[in-house]
Amino acid sequence: MGFLDFLRGQSQPKQRPATEETKVDDQTPRAAARELGSVDGRHYTESVETVKQLKRDGRLEEAVALLLRLCDAAEREARAQNWPSPAPWYYEQLAIVYRKQGNYAAEVGILERYGTQVHSRKGVRAENSFAERLEKARALLAASNTSVQSFCPYCGVEIVPTPKSSRKCPTCGERVIVAKRAGEEIPSLLTVEQAEQNKRLIAESRQRKKVLDRARKLGCSEADVDVMDAELTAKWGRPPSLNDLVWALTNKQVLVAGGRGDWGWLSRIYQVQGDVLQEEGKSTIEADQRAQDMLLRYYEGVCAQVALPAEVVVSSRKACCSACAELSGSVVPIARAKAERILPNPGCTHPRCRCMWRVDYGPLRDQPAIDGR
């Protein structure tokens, strides 16, 4: 796995033929291809913090203008390097900004644009993760062009003007609820009974979404979830709880990831186990320690591969406690980090320490490019 592959969260792809327009000669240093990914003299990966700051400051138009240029740069470098897809983060951020602006057509457009850049199964992962957002954006776009049907669900008489909030029907006097049905973006007029049923469906839908989100982190598809659900139902004689379903999937994936020696994947699996335990009010220490141990083994291999010092840096969230804030940024030899189990931080005052290890790739940026991947 190359340095940029790691930053993009992708393993090394199979090469696909480059077009004459984008082909980079095999003898050309990688720096030449990286140059194609530059915006105003900086590689697009160096603009991440700028984008985040623009969003925090509410300067959304400036963020859009910059992100569009970063997407262009990511596409140029991806074509030149024969990568399966450009880095997805910049497209996702554009989609988020467009959603905030209520520009659903632009959101649909940028997500569809990313889909046209995917050229192998390896690159389909991010595209699939965008599928739900794209579906939602299309629904919002359709809803923005559609008016609410304003007929009373009890007596069928049209209510004029169309109610924007729940009220009594002026004709029959029954209470009419204005709400979005599960899976829809256009508000509907519902009876009280329909509204209660709708709430239950929405709650079930959200729980299902949570399960599928966690399944994707585990490397499982929706079909895998359904198969495990059926297996547990047959075994126990009743449908499993959602947490039992996720837990069973994690146990299955631990065996697969462990067999492959995929330490990064194992780390994510143990993180999901910690999420389940936290929801159930149980201790997450063991799962979190395993997640950190696997992450350190992963980074140990990364450092050896790209000739970096075997060191890691403590990375804490902005909302961390004071104990974690003091630890943040500390550089620790991987051997010591593994032996002393510094993370999760035992001094953390939060219910669950969210600090993570990361590797500082700064020294690589000043080194000559390495041919090949």
Beta strands, then each sheet from edge to edge (+ up, - down):
strand 1: 38-39
strand 2: 42-43
strand 3: 167-168
strand 4: 175-180
strand 5: 187-190
strand 6: 311-315
strand 7: 331-333
strand 8: 356-358
sheet 1: 1+ 2-
sheet 2: 3+ 4- 5+
sheet 3: 7+ 6- 8+
end
